[in-house]
Amino acid sequence: MISRRPRSSEPAAAEASAWANVLVRRRLLHTAVLAPTGQWLVQNRPDGPVRVLLGPADVIALAATIQHHTRTMRPETR
């Protein structure tokens, strides 16, 4: 596993929203919606289950996981 430096602060809702937007726009997620409670509802596929993320930190963690998975699945181009 790749070690990451700890964050100096908790992620803000705006940062989570930006990442959610990128994931949906790049079709890495089907949908990501911020609920009034501050939770995020995400769905990988239109017919897939809806997952509940507790807050911005979970959205950022999901984005990091997807990014890591995407990068490790690419064939080496070097």
C-alpha positions as CSV (number, residue, x, y, z in Angstrom):
1,M,0.0,0.0,0.0
2,I,1.1,3.5,-0.7
3,S,1.8,5.6,2.3
4,R,0.3,9.0,2.3
5,R,1.1,12.1,4.3
6,P,-1.6,12.9,6.7
7,R,-3.8,15.9,5.9
8,S,-3.2,19.1,7.8
9,S,-7.0,19.7,7.9
10,E,-10.3,17.9,7.3
11,P,-11.5,18.1,3.7
12,A,-14.2,20.7,3.1
13,A,-17.5,20.1,1.5
14,A,-16.4,22.2,-1.5
15,E,-13.4,19.9,-2.1
16,A,-15.6,16.8,-1.8
17,S,-18.1,18.3,-4.2
18,A,-15.3,19.1,-6.7
19,W,-14.0,15.5,-6.5
20,A,-17.5,14.0,-6.8
21,N,-18.1,16.2,-9.9
22,V,-14.9,14.9,-11.5
23,L,-15.7,11.3,-10.8
24,V,-19.2,11.6,-12.3
25,R,-18.0,13.7,-15.3
26,R,-15.2,11.1,-16.0
27,R,-17.8,8.3,-15.7
28,L,-16.0,6.7,-12.8
29,L,-19.2,7.0,-10.8
30,H,-22.7,7.1,-12.0
31,T,-23.9,9.6,-9.5
32,A,-22.8,11.4,-6.3
33,V,-25.4,13.5,-4.5
34,L,-24.9,15.6,-1.3
35,A,-27.8,14.9,1.1
36,P,-29.1,17.7,3.4
37,T,-27.6,15.7,6.3
38,G,-24.0,16.2,5.0
39,Q,-23.9,12.6,3.8
40,W,-23.1,11.6,0.3
41,L,-25.1,9.1,-1.8
42,V,-23.1,7.5,-4.5
43,Q,-23.8,4.9,-7.1
44,N,-21.3,3.1,-9.3
45,R,-23.7,2.0,-11.9
46,P,-27.3,3.1,-12.7
47,D,-28.6,-0.3,-11.5
48,G,-26.2,-0.7,-8.7
49,P,-26.8,-0.2,-5.0
50,V,-26.7,3.3,-3.4
51,R,-23.8,3.7,-0.9
52,V,-23.9,6.2,1.9
53,L,-20.7,8.1,2.6
54,L,-20.6,9.9,6.0
55,G,-19.0,13.1,4.9
56,P,-16.3,14.9,2.8
57,A,-13.5,12.7,4.1
58,D,-15.2,9.6,2.8
59,V,-15.7,11.2,-0.6
60,I,-12.0,12.1,-0.8
61,A,-11.0,8.6,0.3
62,L,-13.3,7.1,-2.4
63,A,-11.7,9.4,-5.0
64,A,-8.2,8.3,-3.9
65,T,-9.2,4.7,-4.1
66,I,-10.6,5.1,-7.6
67,Q,-7.6,7.0,-8.7
68,H,-5.2,4.4,-7.3
69,H,-7.2,1.6,-8.9
70,T,-7.3,3.4,-12.2
71,R,-3.5,4.0,-12.2
72,T,-2.6,0.5,-11.2
73,M,-4.8,-1.1,-13.9
74,R,-3.2,0.8,-16.7
75,P,-0.6,-1.0,-18.8
76,E,2.8,0.4,-18.5
77,T,3.6,2.8,-21.3
78,R,7.3,3.3,-20.5
